């Protein structure tokens, strides 16, 4: 009856847990919508970065790894504390009887000729163990885990920097695509005006049919360019959503970042900043220190371990049970383990060399990344000046060509070429402006600067 009653209680708890899980799943979409973008939100760069930091699964993954590493540190520290355990046992014994009438009776000092009778025995004990000295094994293990935890925190910081840079890059690419689309819209509008002007001139006999067909071809080409530009905007928004960790479609307006690009340090200063504050490099340095300490941990297996123990026990075949206690010291001296410790030390040394090589490789990558970002920034700065001048000259050239055509001394080809050159120069200028912003974000990422 007791078992059936317990079964009913356990089934009630299972049903309750299942119900709670179903309810939590039913509210999950509503909870997740709290992280989504509201419709028609004005999305600034700061807001986009904030959403990316909050929603990117990679950051959640890294944060969980930090917590796991902190837990491993606590596990290593547990060897400093006493270990207390309790044990209880119950047994029922029927002594063996044989043809000679021998039986082992409970409580007798030896063999008895009496017939064997079943009996029960009870036992329990409370044991306390404490490591007294292990030649620095526990302290080295704790230091290894603390260093690994520091490395995990730097990895989290590095992932955050990656998310911030990816959001910035995608954000500026959306603005770049939108500016290029606006140029394509203006270009289409001007080609359509040119078509209307050509038709009007043709109707009054001022221009041949060729001018009309040429204007129609130019307008159609401009329409195709606008279609491509619209698609580039959609693709850029998809990339931005993905960088922010919200891959669903949203109707938000990207607000242009009007802040001027700040000054950039010299290459030498930027490189020194990268070596001193890049979180991925700091993580590898901590890993190298941890691997060096792991060699010490492996070598402690050559040394003995001194520990103390004490226990209090109860035993008997009937209540009240008899009791007793014992206490003592235990010295464990490793004599021969089949060369296990030797190869553990060799493995730890090899792992230390692997991490040291990884640090050298990362330092080379940092030099490359900083130099590339620095050169791209300087190139974008110079390109903006030239592109702005070219766009202004192309606009003047287009105005002259249009004026000549309106006066009846120019050709539609001249107007079309001038307009195409003008719009291309505008796109080059737009690309240079946002390439400079992306280059600045790349420099900040390369040197480990914090936003």
C-alpha positions, -999 to +999 in steps of 0.1 A: +000+000+000+029+023+008+045+018-026+013+024-044+008+056-025+043+068-032+038+060-069+007+082-070+026+111-053+055+108-078+031+107-108+014+139-095+048+157-094+056+144-129+022+158-142+028+191-125+063+194-141+050+186-175+022+212-171+048+239-161+070+230-191+040+233-215+031+267-200+066+279-202+068+269-239+036+286-246+049+319-232+083+315-249+074+334-281+060+363-261+092+364-240+114+363-270+096+392-286+109+414-259+143+412-276+128+420-310+129+454-328+096+473-326+081+482-359+092+515-375+120+520-349+146+546-357+177+525-355+209+543-345+243+528-345+243+527-306+209+510-306+221+484-332+252+476-311+231+472-280+207+448-297+236+428-311+252+424-276+219+414-261+209+388-287+240+372-302+241+335-292+279+336-294+280+359-264+256+336-245+279+307-253+310+325-241+293+336-209+284+300-202+320+290-207+331+316-182+307+302-156+319+266-163+355+277-158+346+294-125+330+262-114+361+243-122+381+267-100+357+258-072+363+221-078+400+226-076+397+245-043+376+217-028+408+198-021+418+224+005+387+215+027+380+184+048+359+157+032+331+143+054+312+112+044+287+089+060+280+052+053+253+028+064+249-009+058+225-037+064+230-075+059+213-108+066+234-139+069+227-176+071+258-195+083+271-223+062+265-258+076+280-290+063+281-328+066+304-325+097+279-303+114+301-272+114+285-238+113+297-202+119+276-187+146+273-149+151+293-135+179+314-167+184+351-166+183+354-196+159+335-225+146+306-241+164+289-275+160+254-260+166+230-258+137+232-225+117+207-198+124+201-167+102+210-134+117+210-097+108+238-071+111+238-033+110+267-009+105+272+028+100+302+051+102+311+088+098+345+094+082+365+127+080+394+130+057+418+160+053+447+165+030+475+179+051+503+185+025+506+176-011+537+195-022+517+224-038+495+202-061+462+217-050+475+253-050+489+248-085+456+233-097+437+263-084+461+287-101+457+268-134+419+271-131+421+308-122+443+315-152+419+295-174+390+315-160+408+348-169+414+334-204+377+326-207+367+361-196+391+376-223+375+352-248+341+366-239+354+401-243+369+393-277+336+378-289+319+409-278+344+430-298+336+408-328+299+413-324+303+451-321+325+453-352+302+431-373+272+452-363+291+484-372+302+471-405+267+458-414+252+491-402+274+512-424+269+489-454+232+495-451+237+532-451+261+528-481+235+507-500+208+532-492+229+561-504+237+543-536+200+535-541+192+572-537+218+580-564+202+554-586+168+570-580+180+605-589+198+591-620+166+574-632+146+606-626+171+626-647+171+601-675+133+602-675+135+640-678+159+636-706+135+612-723+107+637-720+129+665-733+140+643-763+104+634-771+094+671-770+123+681-793+114+653-817+077+664-819+087+699-829+114+686-852+144+698-833+160+663-828+159+630-847+142+598-836+176+585-825+176+609-795+143+594-783+154+558-786+187+567-770+169+583-741+146+553-738+176+529-736+193+551-710+161+552-689+157+514-691+193+510-680+188+533-651+157+514-641+177+482-640+204+499-619+177+510-595+164+474-592+198+462-584+204+490-558+171+482-541+181+446-538+215+456-524+196+475-497+176+444-488+206+422-487+224+447-465+195+448-441+195+410-439+232+411-430+225+437-403+197+417-388+220+387-387+248+407-371+223+419-344+211+384-338+175+391-349+172+374-383+135+381-387+123+409-410+116+442-394+104+476-406+129+499-391+146+530-404+184+532-402+194+566-390+226+579-406+256+583-383+266+619-387+296+619-363+329+628-379+356+602-381+381+606-353+418+609-356+438+577-358+471+571-340+503+563-359+509+528-369+535+522-342+512+535-315+483+515-328+504+483-328+515+489-292+479+494-281+470+462-298+497+442-280+486+457-247+448+455-249+437+429-275+416+405-255+424+375-277+461+380-271+456+385-234+436+352-234+464+333-251+489+348-226+468+335-197+465+301-214+503+300-217+507+308-180+482+281-172+500+255-193+533+264-176+516+259-142+502+226-155+537+213-159+542+219-121+510+201-114+521+171-133+555+170-115+538+169-081+528+133-089+565+124-081+560+135-045+541+119-016+509+131-001+502+134+036+466+132+048+447+126+080+416+106+087+392+099+115+360+079+117+333+069+142+315+036+137+285+017+149+281-020+144+261-049+158+234-076+152+208-059+173+201-025+188+217-007+206+247-011+184+283-011+196+304+019+187+340+028+183+364+053+166+398+055+150+421+083+138+454+084+121+477+097+094+483+084+059+514+090+039+512+079+002+545+076-015+545+069-053+572+044-061+565+032-096+535+040-118+546+025-151+562+058-162+528+075-160+540+107-143+569+110-168+545+110-198+521+133-180+549+158-176+559+154-212+523+160-223+521+192-202+553+205-216+542+199-252+509+216-245+529+246-231+549+248-263+517+246-284+502+276-266+535+295-268+536+290-306+499+301-308+509+333-291+537+340-316+513+333-345+486+356-330+511+384-326+520+381-363+483+382-372+478+413-351+506+431-369+490+421-402+455+432-391+466+465-377+486+473-408+458+464-431+433+484-412+457+514-409+464+514-447+427+510-456+419+540-434+446+562-449+435+551-484+398+559-477+408+594-464+427+602-496+400+587-517+373+609-502+391+641-511+396+630-547+361+615-550+345+647-538+364+668-563+356+644-591+319+644-583+318+682-583+336+684-616+314+657-631+283+677-620+297+708-638+304+687-669+268+674-669+254+708-666+274+720-695+264+691-717+227+695-708+229+732-716+245+725-750+218+700-758+190+724-747+206+750-770+205+726-799+243+723-803+249+692-782+241+655-787+221+631-765+252+608-763+272+637-748+244+643-722+241+606-714+278+601-709+281+631-687+251+620-666+266+585-662+299+599-652+283+622-627+263+594-610+293+571-610+314+598-593+286+602-567+286+565-560+324+565-557+322+593-532+294+576-512+315+544-511+346+563-499+327+580-471+313+547-456+345+528-464+363+553-441+338+546-413+342+509-417+380+513-418+379+532-385+358+505-369+383+479-382+412+499-366+392+500-333+387+462-335+424+456-345+438+475-315+412+463-290+397+497-284+365+498-263+335+516-277 
